[in-house]
Amino acid sequence: MKLVRFLLGLVVPPLGVFLTVGVGSTLLINVLLTLLGWLPGSIHAIWVIAKHEEKLDRGGEIY
């Protein structure tokens, strides 16, 4: 599932973020960045997904 989220984060950034963190301010920021351009949205999506996975690996609290 992790690989699918990363691929979706590259291709359709808001969908990758939605599948990772759900509906919230992070998704709204990603939608706005994606509307400004595909590249900013993709960079943000990959960053959000990677940080989420890092927190899961450390056993920390998720958002």
C-alpha positions, 0 to 999 in steps of 0.5 A: 500500500505504501508504494501505491500511495507514493505512486499516486502522490506523483501522478494525482497528488491530492489522492495520495494525500487523501489516502494517507491522512484523510480530509483535513488542512493537509489535503486542502494545502495539497489541492491548492498547491496542485492547482498552482502546478502539478510539481508543487503538489507532487513534491508536497504529496511525497513529503507528506507521505514520507513523513507519515511513514516515518512517524508510523515506523517510529511508533509516534502519534499520527497528526 
